[in-house]
Amino acid sequence: MTGPALISGIHHLKIVVGDLAASLSWWQDVTGARRNPDFDHRTADGQLFAHLLEIPGVGPYLELRLDPAAAAAVGSLDPITFAVDMTASRMVFSSGLAGDVLQAQLAVGDEPA
């Protein structure tokens, strides 16, 4: 071995989900995430099991990986905490989106904190 690998950054973060379609919809609606179908992950027999998303303003990609058992085991753990513009956050809460976010979280199997 000649030395440690030269790491230049993080390519993507992975989140396990119980419902791929509902999770994709939530991330697109709430964060403006964009899915590139060319990066979808499929099994050898063609079954879709993951999406790779690009979230505007966030560096690494986000992978949504279908694994209902792992998603249930993780429960309400928040694997990522995003920094947000507080002015935008106030606008989100005053517009009533906070209730929609809670409903969307419940739809993908998360428990509210």
JOQUITA-V827628 format. One record per residue. N is the residue number from 0. RES is the residue in three letters. D_LAST is the distance of its C-alpha to the last C-alpha in Angstrom with 2 decimals. Layout:
<<N:RES:D_LAST> <N:RES:D_LAST>>
//
This chain:
<<0:MET:45.98> <1:THR:46.65> <2:GLY:43.42> <3:PRO:39.72> <4:ALA:38.62> <5:LEU:38.39> <6:ILE:34.83> <7:SER:34.66> <8:GLY:30.94> <9:ILE:28.01> <10:HIS:28.87> <11:HIS:25.53> <12:LEU:22.05> <13:LYS:21.06> <14:ILE:17.91> <15:VAL:18.29> <16:VAL:17.51> <17:GLY:18.29> <18:ASP:19.93> <19:LEU:21.83> <20:ALA:22.95> <21:ALA:19.65> <22:SER:18.04> <23:LEU:21.16> <24:SER:21.07> <25:TRP:17.51> <26:TRP:18.45> <27:GLN:21.77> <28:ASP:20.60> <29:VAL:17.82> <30:THR:19.48> <31:GLY:23.07> <32:ALA:23.29> <33:ARG:26.73> <34:ARG:27.63> <35:ASN:31.05> <36:PRO:32.29> <37:ASP:34.79> <38:PHE:32.04> <39:ASP:30.56> <40:HIS:30.76> <41:ARG:32.71> <42:THR:34.10> <43:ALA:37.88> <44:ASP:38.22> <45:GLY:36.35> <46:GLN:32.95> <47:LEU:30.25> <48:PHE:27.38> <49:ALA:25.96> <50:HIS:25.91> <51:LEU:26.29> <52:LEU:24.90> <53:GLU:25.95> <54:ILE:23.60> <55:PRO:25.73> <56:GLY:25.70> <57:VAL:23.98> <58:GLY:26.45> <59:PRO:25.78> <60:TYR:25.38> <61:LEU:22.24> <62:GLU:23.00> <63:LEU:21.11> <64:ARG:22.45> <65:LEU:22.54> <66:ASP:21.79> <67:PRO:19.98> <68:ALA:20.31> <69:ALA:18.92> <70:ALA:15.95> <71:ALA:15.22> <72:ALA:15.82> <73:VAL:13.43> <74:GLY:10.53> <75:SER:7.13> <76:LEU:9.17> <77:ASP:9.58> <78:PRO:13.39> <79:ILE:14.35> <80:THR:13.58> <81:PHE:16.07> <82:ALA:18.09> <83:VAL:18.60> <84:ASP:21.41> <85:MET:20.27> <86:THR:22.90> <87:ALA:21.61> <88:SER:18.02> <89:ARG:19.51> <90:MET:21.48> <91:VAL:18.58> <92:PHE:16.81> <93:SER:20.24> <94:SER:21.14> <95:GLY:18.39> <96:LEU:16.97> <97:ALA:13.41> <98:GLY:13.56> <99:ASP:15.21> <100:VAL:12.67> <101:LEU:9.94> <102:GLN:12.83> <103:ALA:13.82> <104:GLN:10.64> <105:LEU:11.03> <106:ALA:14.67> <107:VAL:14.43> <108:GLY:12.60> <109:ASP:9.00> <110:GLU:6.38> <111:PRO:3.80> <112:ALA:0.00>>
//
